[in-house]
Amino acid sequence: MKQVDDSIRCHACGQTYTVRQLLAAAYRCLPGLYVTQCHTPCCAKTEELFLRDDQVSRGYVYAAGAPHFAAMEEYAAPGLAVKYGPDDLFITWNEWTHNVPIE
């Protein structure tokens, strides 16, 4: 399993970023699928993550009948806590917190 601070090379521009940077740029959570959409810090390309306590899956949403999330890479994220509320996703990681609207 990869670590959250491992480098990811952007397919669009070639620069690198980390899952930790993606979480900081999360802008919405898709209802029903609970997939978090983030902008890459380099060129604002959309990335899709599925979050669980202590783990992040990076992948994409596809529709084969009903929409599904396909995880491509798994990242260990010790200390990550995820709580889904009725209107927001609450992400806590050590001292850092972020609320993402579910829309």
N, CA, C and O atoms as CSV, one atom per row, in Angstrom:
chain,resi,resn,atom,element,x,y,z
A,1,MET,N,N,0.851,-1.179,0.000
A,1,MET,CA,C,0.000,0.000,0.000
A,1,MET,C,C,0.895,1.240,0.000
A,1,MET,O,O,1.903,1.298,0.703
A,2,LYS,N,N,0.508,2.211,-0.792
A,2,LYS,CA,C,1.260,3.461,-0.862
A,2,LYS,C,C,0.967,4.324,0.363
A,2,LYS,O,O,0.032,4.067,1.122
A,3,GLN,N,N,1.793,5.350,0.531
A,3,GLN,CA,C,1.635,6.292,1.641
A,3,GLN,C,C,1.105,7.626,1.108
A,3,GLN,O,O,1.323,7.957,-0.058
A,4,VAL,N,N,0.416,8.386,1.949
A,4,VAL,CA,C,-0.226,9.630,1.512
A,4,VAL,C,C,0.758,10.698,1.047
A,4,VAL,O,O,0.366,11.622,0.335
A,5,ASP,N,N,2.011,10.592,1.431
A,5,ASP,CA,C,2.990,11.585,0.996
A,5,ASP,C,C,3.849,11.102,-0.170
A,5,ASP,O,O,4.812,11.772,-0.544
A,6,ASP,N,N,3.515,9.945,-0.752
A,6,ASP,CA,C,4.197,9.486,-1.963
A,6,ASP,C,C,3.801,10.403,-3.121
A,6,ASP,O,O,2.665,10.872,-3.190
A,7,SER,N,N,4.741,10.652,-4.022
A,7,SER,CA,C,4.479,11.540,-5.164
A,7,SER,C,C,3.587,10.870,-6.200
A,7,SER,O,O,3.722,9.683,-6.495
A,8,ILE,N,N,2.669,11.670,-6.743
A,8,ILE,CA,C,1.799,11.263,-7.846
A,8,ILE,C,C,2.121,12.199,-9.007
A,8,ILE,O,O,2.152,13.417,-8.830
A,9,ARG,N,N,2.358,11.644,-10.182
A,9,ARG,CA,C,2.635,12.483,-11.350
A,9,ARG,C,C,1.321,12.788,-12.063
A,9,ARG,O,O,0.557,11.882,-12.395
A,10,CYS,N,N,1.072,14.064,-12.289
A,10,CYS,CA,C,-0.145,14.507,-12.964
A,10,CYS,C,C,-0.116,14.065,-14.430
A,10,CYS,O,O,0.859,14.306,-15.142
A,11,HIS,N,N,-1.201,13.415,-14.871
A,11,HIS,CA,C,-1.295,12.971,-16.264
A,11,HIS,C,C,-1.479,14.146,-17.218
A,11,HIS,O,O,-1.166,14.032,-18.403
A,12,ALA,N,N,-1.979,15.262,-16.723
A,12,ALA,CA,C,-2.242,16.422,-17.581
A,12,ALA,C,C,-1.001,17.285,-17.805
A,12,ALA,O,O,-0.714,17.677,-18.936
A,13,CYS,N,N,-0.250,17.587,-16.712
A,13,CYS,CA,C,0.865,18.535,-16.858
A,13,CYS,C,C,2.233,17.969,-16.475
A,13,CYS,O,O,3.253,18.602,-16.748
A,14,GLY,N,N,2.274,16.792,-15.849
A,14,GLY,CA,C,3.544,16.170,-15.506
A,14,GLY,C,C,4.134,16.564,-14.163
A,14,GLY,O,O,5.127,15.976,-13.735
A,15,GLN,N,N,3.544,17.549,-13.483
A,15,GLN,CA,C,4.051,17.929,-12.166
A,15,GLN,C,C,3.622,16.886,-11.135
A,15,GLN,O,O,2.792,16.024,-11.424
A,16,THR,N,N,4.194,16.970,-9.931
A,16,THR,CA,C,3.858,15.996,-8.897
A,16,THR,C,C,3.097,16.648,-7.749
A,16,THR,O,O,3.211,17.848,-7.500
A,17,TYR,N,N,2.318,15.818,-7.058
A,17,TYR,CA,C,1.560,16.234,-5.876
A,17,TYR,C,C,1.350,14.995,-5.018
A,17,TYR,O,O,1.763,13.899,-5.396
A,18,THR,N,N,0.710,15.163,-3.865
A,18,THR,CA,C,0.459,14.045,-2.956
A,18,THR,C,C,-1.034,13.949,-2.633
A,18,THR,O,O,-1.797,14.879,-2.897
A,19,VAL,N,N,-1.434,12.825,-2.066
A,19,VAL,CA,C,-2.822,12.655,-1.627
A,19,VAL,C,C,-3.154,13.680,-0.548
A,19,VAL,O,O,-4.269,14.199,-0.497
A,20,ARG,N,N,-2.192,13.966,0.305
A,20,ARG,CA,C,-2.406,14.980,1.349
A,20,ARG,C,C,-2.780,16.323,0.712
A,20,ARG,O,O,-3.666,17.016,1.214
A,21,GLN,N,N,-2.115,16.697,-0.387
A,21,GLN,CA,C,-2.441,17.944,-1.089
A,21,GLN,C,C,-3.820,17.859,-1.748
A,21,GLN,O,O,-4.544,18.853,-1.793
A,22,LEU,N,N,-4.184,16.688,-2.255
A,22,LEU,CA,C,-5.516,16.527,-2.846
A,22,LEU,C,C,-6.608,16.732,-1.806
A,22,LEU,O,O,-7.608,17.395,-2.081
A,23,LEU,N,N,-6.427,16.169,-0.617
A,23,LEU,CA,C,-7.436,16.324,0.435
A,23,LEU,C,C,-7.652,17.791,0.786
A,23,LEU,O,O,-8.780,18.213,1.042
A,24,ALA,N,N,-6.582,18.555,0.795
A,24,ALA,CA,C,-6.693,19.985,1.101
A,24,ALA,C,C,-7.472,20.724,0.015
A,24,ALA,O,O,-8.020,21.798,0.266
A,25,ALA,N,N,-7.523,20.153,-1.193
A,25,ALA,CA,C,-8.218,20.793,-2.315
A,25,ALA,C,C,-9.555,20.113,-2.624
A,25,ALA,O,O,-10.087,20.268,-3.724
A,26,ALA,N,N,-10.103,19.362,-1.660
A,26,ALA,CA,C,-11.407,18.720,-1.860
A,26,ALA,C,C,-12.487,19.790,-1.944
A,26,ALA,O,O,-12.529,20.702,-1.118
A,27,TYR,N,N,-13.364,19.679,-2.945
A,27,TYR,CA,C,-14.389,20.715,-3.112
A,27,TYR,C,C,-15.822,20.183,-3.078
A,27,TYR,O,O,-16.752,20.968,-2.892
A,28,ARG,N,N,-16.029,18.878,-3.250
A,28,ARG,CA,C,-17.381,18.340,-3.095
A,28,ARG,C,C,-17.321,16.826,-2.934
A,28,ARG,O,O,-16.345,16.168,-3.296
A,29,CYS,N,N,-18.409,16.306,-2.375
A,29,CYS,CA,C,-18.584,14.866,-2.195
A,29,CYS,C,C,-19.853,14.478,-2.942
A,29,CYS,O,O,-20.894,15.113,-2.774
A,30,LEU,N,N,-19.771,13.446,-3.756
A,30,LEU,CA,C,-20.919,13.021,-4.552
A,30,LEU,C,C,-21.888,12.210,-3.698
A,30,LEU,O,O,-21.478,11.227,-3.080
A,31,PRO,N,N,-23.166,12.597,-3.647
A,31,PRO,CA,C,-24.138,11.865,-2.830
A,31,PRO,C,C,-24.338,10.444,-3.355
A,31,PRO,O,O,-24.219,10.188,-4.553
A,32,GLY,N,N,-24.635,9.547,-2.458
A,32,GLY,CA,C,-24.863,8.158,-2.843
A,32,GLY,C,C,-23.578,7.366,-2.987
A,32,GLY,O,O,-23.443,6.296,-2.394
A,33,LEU,N,N,-22.635,7.871,-3.761
A,33,LEU,CA,C,-21.347,7.194,-3.945
A,33,LEU,C,C,-20.354,7.546,-2.843
A,33,LEU,O,O,-19.447,6.769,-2.546
A,34,TYR,N,N,-20.525,8.710,-2.244
A,34,TYR,CA,C,-19.600,9.240,-1.236
A,34,TYR,C,C,-18.165,9.287,-1.751
A,34,TYR,O,O,-17.218,8.942,-1.043
A,35,VAL,N,N,-18.031,9.717,-2.983
A,35,VAL,CA,C,-16.728,9.934,-3.601
A,35,VAL,C,C,-16.402,11.412,-3.475
A,35,VAL,O,O,-17.235,12.266,-3.777
A,36,THR,N,N,-15.196,11.708,-3.032
A,36,THR,CA,C,-14.761,13.086,-2.838
A,36,THR,C,C,-14.012,13.555,-4.074
A,36,THR,O,O,-13.075,12.896,-4.527
A,37,GLN,N,N,-14.423,14.690,-4.618
A,37,GLN,CA,C,-13.735,15.267,-5.767
A,37,GLN,C,C,-12.794,16.365,-5.290
A,37,GLN,O,O,-13.141,17.180,-4.436
A,38,CYS,N,N,-11.588,16.365,-5.867
A,38,CYS,CA,C,-10.531,17.304,-5.486
A,38,CYS,C,C,-9.911,17.872,-6.753
A,38,CYS,O,O,-9.961,17.246,-7.812
A,39,HIS,N,N,-9.330,19.056,-6.643
A,39,HIS,CA,C,-8.558,19.625,-7.746
A,39,HIS,C,C,-7.078,19.380,-7.490
A,39,HIS,O,O,-6.603,19.555,-6.368
A,40,THR,N,N,-6.350,18.978,-8.523
A,40,THR,CA,C,-4.907,18.829,-8.360
A,40,THR,C,C,-4.303,20.204,-8.096
A,40,THR,O,O,-4.770,21.195,-8.658
A,41,PRO,N,N,-3.268,20.287,-7.247
A,41,PRO,CA,C,-2.677,21.587,-6.932
A,41,PRO,C,C,-1.899,22.197,-8.095
A,41,PRO,O,O,-1.625,23.397,-8.089
A,42,CYS,N,N,-1.541,21.389,-9.091
A,42,CYS,CA,C,-0.722,21.893,-10.193
A,42,CYS,C,C,-1.552,22.537,-11.302
A,42,CYS,O,O,-1.226,23.636,-11.751
A,43,CYS,N,N,-2.622,21.871,-11.753
A,43,CYS,CA,C,-3.364,22.388,-12.906
A,43,CYS,C,C,-4.883,22.294,-12.739
A,43,CYS,O,O,-5.626,22.448,-13.708
A,44,ALA,N,N,-5.338,22.042,-11.519
A,44,ALA,CA,C,-6.767,22.008,-11.180
A,44,ALA,C,C,-7.558,20.923,-11.913
A,44,ALA,O,O,-8.765,21.066,-12.108
A,45,LYS,N,N,-6.889,19.841,-12.321
A,45,LYS,CA,C,-7.572,18.679,-12.891
A,45,LYS,C,C,-8.342,17.986,-11.768
A,45,LYS,O,O,-7.863,17.940,-10.634
A,46,THR,N,N,-9.520,17.449,-12.061
A,46,THR,CA,C,-10.316,16.770,-11.041
A,46,THR,C,C,-9.790,15.360,-10.796
A,46,THR,O,O,-9.557,14.596,-11.733
A,47,GLU,N,N,-9.608,15.033,-9.523
A,47,GLU,CA,C,-9.255,13.681,-9.068
A,47,GLU,C,C,-10.388,13.203,-8.172
A,47,GLU,O,O,-11.058,14.017,-7.536
A,48,GLU,N,N,-10.609,11.896,-8.115
A,48,GLU,CA,C,-11.676,11.338,-7.289
A,48,GLU,C,C,-11.095,10.373,-6.262
A,48,GLU,O,O,-10.294,9.495,-6.582
A,49,LEU,N,N,-11.531,10.568,-5.012
A,49,LEU,CA,C,-11.045,9.775,-3.885
A,49,LEU,C,C,-12.223,9.178,-3.126
A,49,LEU,O,O,-13.289,9.787,-3.034
A,50,PHE,N,N,-12.021,7.984,-2.587
A,50,PHE,CA,C,-12.968,7.391,-1.648
A,50,PHE,C,C,-12.245,7.321,-0.315
A,50,PHE,O,O,-11.177,6.718,-0.215
A,51,LEU,N,N,-12.825,7.938,0.712
A,51,LEU,CA,C,-12.162,8.077,2.004
A,51,LEU,C,C,-12.775,7.153,3.042
A,51,LEU,O,O,-13.995,7.012,3.129
A,52,ARG,N,N,-11.910,6.528,3.825
A,52,ARG,CA,C,-12.296,5.740,4.991
A,52,ARG,C,C,-11.335,6.120,6.108
A,52,ARG,O,O,-10.284,6.702,5.843
A,53,ASP,N,N,-11.670,5.808,7.325
A,53,ASP,CA,C,-10.736,6.059,8.414
A,53,ASP,C,C,-9.415,5.358,8.105
A,53,ASP,O,O,-9.389,4.168,7.792
A,54,ASP,N,N,-8.324,6.110,8.195
A,54,ASP,CA,C,-6.955,5.606,8.014
A,54,ASP,C,C,-6.616,5.136,6.602
A,54,ASP,O,O,-5.557,4.541,6.401
A,55,GLN,N,N,-7.484,5.385,5.614
A,55,GLN,CA,C,-7.200,4.911,4.260
A,55,GLN,C,C,-7.871,5.788,3.201
A,55,GLN,O,O,-8.979,6.287,3.398
A,56,VAL,N,N,-7.171,5.964,2.071
A,56,VAL,CA,C,-7.688,6.718,0.930
A,56,VAL,C,C,-7.538,5.854,-0.320
A,56,VAL,O,O,-6.478,5.271,-0.548
A,57,SER,N,N,-8.594,5.769,-1.129
A,57,SER,CA,C,-8.538,5.091,-2.422
A,57,SER,C,C,-8.615,6.155,-3.504
A,57,SER,O,O,-9.487,7.023,-3.476
A,58,ARG,N,N,-7.703,6.081,-4.447
A,58,ARG,CA,C,-7.690,7.012,-5.576
A,58,ARG,C,C,-8.161,6.244,-6.801
A,58,ARG,O,O,-7.666,5.150,-7.074
A,59,GLY,N,N,-9.121,6.810,-7.549
A,59,GLY,CA,C,-9.657,6.115,-8.709
A,59,GLY,C,C,-10.570,7.009,-9.514
A,59,GLY,O,O,-10.297,8.195,-9.699
A,60,TYR,N,N,-11.668,6.424,-9.996
A,60,TYR,CA,C,-12.582,7.186,-10.843
A,60,TYR,C,C,-13.985,6.599,-10.759
A,60,TYR,O,O,-14.169,5.439,-10.390
A,61,VAL,N,N,-14.962,7.418,-11.107
A,61,VAL,CA,C,-16.361,6.992,-11.167
A,61,VAL,C,C,-16.678,6.616,-12.610
A,61,VAL,O,O,-16.314,7.328,-13.546
A,62,TYR,N,N,-17.362,5.487,-12.774
A,62,TYR,CA,C,-17.811,5.071,-14.100
A,62,TYR,C,C,-19.249,4.572,-13.991
A,62,TYR,O,O,-19.717,4.219,-12.909
A,63,ALA,N,N,-19.932,4.549,-15.114
A,63,ALA,CA,C,-21.322,4.091,-15.118
A,63,ALA,C,C,-21.424,2.818,-15.948
A,63,ALA,O,O,-21.192,2.819,-17.157
A,64,ALA,N,N,-21.774,1.745,-15.275
A,64,ALA,CA,C,-22.095,0.483,-15.942
A,64,ALA,C,C,-23.468,0.116,-15.386
A,64,ALA,O,O,-23.587,-0.703,-14.474
A,65,GLY,N,N,-24.486,0.729,-15.944
A,65,GLY,CA,C,-25.815,0.672,-15.343
A,65,GLY,C,C,-25.905,1.812,-14.346
A,65,GLY,O,O,-26.254,2.934,-14.711
A,66,ALA,N,N,-25.593,1.531,-13.097
A,66,ALA,CA,C,-25.549,2.564,-12.052
A,66,ALA,C,C,-24.093,2.991,-11.843
A,66,ALA,O,O,-23.185,2.192,-12.070
A,67,PRO,N,N,-23.858,4.227,-11.418
A,67,PRO,CA,C,-22.479,4.680,-11.196
A,67,PRO,C,C,-21.772,3.865,-10.106
A,67,PRO,O,O,-22.382,3.460,-9.116
A,68,HIS,N,N,-20.490,3.640,-10.311
A,68,HIS,CA,C,-19.630,2.914,-9.379
A,68,HIS,C,C,-18.302,3.648,-9.255
A,68,HIS,O,O,-17.934,4.423,-10.138
A,69,PHE,N,N,-17.584,3.407,-8.166
A,69,PHE,CA,C,-16.227,3.930,-8.001
A,69,PHE,C,C,-15.252,2.780,-8.203
A,69,PHE,O,O,-15.387,1.729,-7.577
A,70,ALA,N,N,-14.273,2.978,-9.072
A,70,ALA,CA,C,-13.223,1.985,-9.298
A,70,ALA,C,C,-11.944,2.484,-8.643
A,70,ALA,O,O,-11.369,3.482,-9.080
A,71,ALA,N,N,-11.498,1.799,-7.603
A,71,ALA,CA,C,-10.258,2.175,-6.919
A,71,ALA,C,C,-9.072,1.673,-7.739
A,71,ALA,O,O,-9.025,0.507,-8.129
A,72,MET,N,N,-8.120,2.559,-7.995
A,72,MET,CA,C,-6.924,2.196,-8.754
A,72,MET,C,C,-5.699,2.086,-7.848
A,72,MET,O,O,-4.829,1.246,-8.076
A,73,GLU,N,N,-5.632,2.932,-6.824
A,73,GLU,CA,C,-4.495,2.934,-5.898
A,73,GLU,C,C,-5.002,3.134,-4.479
A,73,GLU,O,O,-5.927,3.910,-4.239
A,74,GLU,N,N,-4.385,2.426,-3.543
A,74,GLU,CA,C,-4.740,2.525,-2.129
A,74,GLU,C,C,-3.601,3.207,-1.376
A,74,GLU,O,O,-2.428,2.927,-1.624
A,75,TYR,N,N,-3.954,4.100,-0.458
A,75,TYR,CA,C,-2.973,4.850,0.326
A,75,TYR,C,C,-3.283,4.713,1.809
A,75,TYR,O,O,-4.426,4.885,2.233
A,76,ALA,N,N,-2.259,4.404,2.592
A,76,ALA,CA,C,-2.400,4.391,4.047
A,76,ALA,C,C,-2.403,5.833,4.529
A,76,ALA,O,O,-1.569,6.634,4.107
A,77,ALA,N,N,-3.338,6.166,5.411
A,77,ALA,CA,C,-3.467,7.527,5.945
A,77,ALA,C,C,-3.703,7.450,7.451
A,77,ALA,O,O,-4.796,7.769,7.920
A,78,PRO,N,N,-2.688,7.028,8.220
A,78,PRO,CA,C,-2.869,6.884,9.668
A,78,PRO,C,C,-3.361,8.182,10.306
A,78,PRO,O,O,-2.807,9.254,10.063
A,79,GLY,N,N,-4.395,8.072,11.115
A,79,GLY,CA,C,-4.944,9.240,11.795
A,79,GLY,C,C,-6.072,9.933,11.056
A,79,GLY,O,O,-6.702,10.834,11.609
A,80,LEU,N,N,-6.344,9.537,9.816
A,80,LEU,CA,C,-7.438,10.140,9.050
A,80,LEU,C,C,-8.769,9.644,9.608
A,80,LEU,O,O,-8.977,8.440,9.763
A,81,ALA,N,N,-9.663,10.578,9.906
A,81,ALA,CA,C,-11.005,10.239,10.378
A,81,ALA,C,C,-12.020,10.889,9.443
A,81,ALA,O,O,-11.907,12.069,9.112
A,82,VAL,N,N,-13.004,10.112,9.026
A,82,VAL,CA,C,-13.991,10.556,8.051
A,82,VAL,C,C,-15.385,10.341,8.632
A,82,VAL,O,O,-15.706,9.258,9.121
A,83,LYS,N,N,-16.209,11.392,8.571
A,83,LYS,CA,C,-17.591,11.274,9.047
A,83,LYS,C,C,-18.503,11.916,8.011
A,83,LYS,O,O,-18.306,13.067,7.622
A,84,TYR,N,N,-19.503,11.160,7.570
A,84,TYR,CA,C,-20.473,11.654,6.600
A,84,TYR,C,C,-21.704,12.150,7.339
A,84,TYR,O,O,-22.394,11.377,8.003
A,85,GLY,N,N,-21.975,13.445,7.221
A,85,GLY,CA,C,-23.185,14.027,7.776
A,85,GLY,C,C,-24.240,14.109,6.688
A,85,GLY,O,O,-23.993,13.660,5.568
A,86,PRO,N,N,-25.419,14.674,6.981
A,86,PRO,CA,C,-26.468,14.766,5.962
A,86,PRO,C,C,-26.115,15.727,4.825
A,86,PRO,O,O,-26.544,15.526,3.689
A,87,ASP,N,N,-25.339,16.768,5.125
A,87,ASP,CA,C,-25.016,17.776,4.110
A,87,ASP,C,C,-23.531,17.942,3.847
A,87,ASP,O,O,-23.147,18.559,2.853
A,88,ASP,N,N,-22.690,17.405,4.717
A,88,ASP,CA,C,-21.249,17.613,4.607
A,88,ASP,C,C,-20.473,16.351,4.940
A,88,ASP,O,O,-20.928,15.489,5.692
A,89,LEU,N,N,-19.291,16.273,4.358
A,89,LEU,CA,C,-18.292,15.280,4.722
A,89,LEU,C,C,-17.306,15.990,5.642
A,89,LEU,O,O,-16.785,17.047,5.289
A,90,PHE,N,N,-17.046,15.427,6.807
A,90,PHE,CA,C,-16.125,16.017,7.777
A,90,PHE,C,C,-14.847,15.190,7.786
A,90,PHE,O,O,-14.868,14.005,8.120
A,91,ILE,N,N,-13.743,15.814,7.419
A,91,ILE,CA,C,-12.446,15.149,7.371
A,91,ILE,C,C,-11.586,15.716,8.492
A,91,ILE,O,O,-11.434,16.932,8.610
A,92,THR,N,N,-11.027,14.840,9.311
A,92,THR,CA,C,-10.106,15.252,10.366
A,92,THR,C,C,-8.846,14.414,10.225
A,92,THR,O,O,-8.900,13.195,10.062
A,93,TRP,N,N,-7.712,15.100,10.293
A,93,TRP,CA,C,-6.438,14.391,10.195
A,93,TRP,C,C,-5.473,15.068,11.144
A,93,TRP,O,O,-4.930,16.132,10.847
A,94,ASN,N,N,-5.267,14.443,12.285
A,94,ASN,CA,C,-4.466,15.029,13.355
A,94,ASN,C,C,-5.065,16.381,13.732
A,94,ASN,O,O,-6.197,16.422,14.216
A,95,GLU,N,N,-4.361,17.474,13.533
A,95,GLU,CA,C,-4.856,18.816,13.881
A,95,GLU,C,C,-5.662,19.460,12.753
A,95,GLU,O,O,-6.334,20.467,12.975
A,96,TRP,N,N,-5.604,18.897,11.554
A,96,TRP,CA,C,-6.209,19.495,10.362
A,96,TRP,C,C,-7.655,19.018,10.203
A,96,TRP,O,O,-7.945,17.834,10.377
A,97,THR,N,N,-8.565,19.948,9.870
A,97,THR,CA,C,-9.958,19.589,9.592
A,97,THR,C,C,-10.424,20.267,8.307
A,97,THR,O,O,-9.927,21.330,7.935
A,98,HIS,N,N,-11.369,19.644,7.648
A,98,HIS,CA,C,-11.901,20.182,6.395
A,98,HIS,C,C,-13.337,19.678,6.245
A,98,HIS,O,O,-13.595,18.488,6.422
A,99,ASN,N,N,-14.257,20.559,5.925
A,99,ASN,CA,C,-15.648,20.194,5.633
A,99,ASN,C,C,-15.862,20.302,4.135
A,99,ASN,O,O,-15.497,21.302,3.516
A,100,VAL,N,N,-16.453,19.274,3.558
A,100,VAL,CA,C,-16.701,19.233,2.120
A,100,VAL,C,C,-18.204,19.062,1.911
A,100,VAL,O,O,-18.790,18.131,2.464
A,101,PRO,N,N,-18.846,19.935,1.127
A,101,PRO,CA,C,-20.290,19.791,0.907
A,101,PRO,C,C,-20.617,18.527,0.107
A,101,PRO,O,O,-19.899,18.161,-0.824
A,102,ILE,N,N,-21.709,17.873,0.487
A,102,ILE,CA,C,-22.230,16.747,-0.287
A,102,ILE,C,C,-23.252,17.341,-1.250
A,102,ILE,O,O,-24.293,17.846,-0.831
A,103,GLU,N,N,-22.945,17.275,-2.540
A,103,GLU,CA,C,-23.827,17.876,-3.556
A,103,GLU,C,C,-23.797,17.095,-4.843
A,103,GLU,O,O,-24.478,17.458,-5.802
